[in-house]
């Protein structure tokens, strides 16, 4: 799957049902040796993305539970 196919999907935490943002608004953390995605860094925005509020949320690739048509379900058990 290509990143552009993932970028329009919403990220949802399965533990509490909270929406963490859209994947297209994230930064990627890559493994320099393998080129694999290690984590997504989701900025915490307020007021339609105009004001940054609080810390970023780091979502590790290993925490992805399911990638669906419209959303990505994560279960950050170990993070």
N, C-alpha and C positions, 0 to 999 in steps of 0.2 A: 504494500500500500504506500502511496506517495504522501508526502507531507501536505500537499495541496488538497488531497482527498480528506485528510483529517482536520484541516484548518477551520472548517465551518461548524465543527461539532462542539456542543456544549459539554463541559466537564461537570460531573455530578458525583458527590461523595456518598457512597452507599450507606455509610454508618448513620448519617443524620439527614440525608436527602438535600443537603445544601448545594447550591450552584456555585461553582468556583470561577466560572467565566468561560469564554470561548477560546478554543485552542488556537485560533488565528491571532490572538492577542498575546501569545506567550513567547518567551525566549526558550531556546533549546540548549541543553547542556550535553555535549557530545564527548564520547570517549575518543581521545586523540589517536590512540593506537588502532582501534577497531572501526571507528567511524559510526558506532552504534549510538542511538539516543539513550542517555542515562536518565535524564529527567527533563521535565518541563517546568519553567518558572513562570507562574501566573501572577501578573501584577494585580494588586488590590486597588481598584478604581471606584470612585464615587462620583455622582453627578454626571452620568453619561460619558465617563472617561476623561473628564476635564480636570479633575483634581485627584492627585494620588493620595491615598489614605492608608496608612499602616504599612505593614511588611508584606513582602511577596510570599506567595504560597509555592512551595516546591513539591511537585508531584513526580515521584519516581516511576520509571517505566515498569518496574516489577510490580507496582501497585495497581496497574490497570487490570480490571476484572473482566470487562467486556467492552468492545467497540461496536456500537450499533449504527444504524442509519443516520441518526440525528445527534447522538450523544455518546460520551465515553464515561463509563461507570468505573470509579476507582474505589479501592478498599485499602486505605493506608494503614494496615495493621502494624507494620514494623517501623513506620516513620514517625 
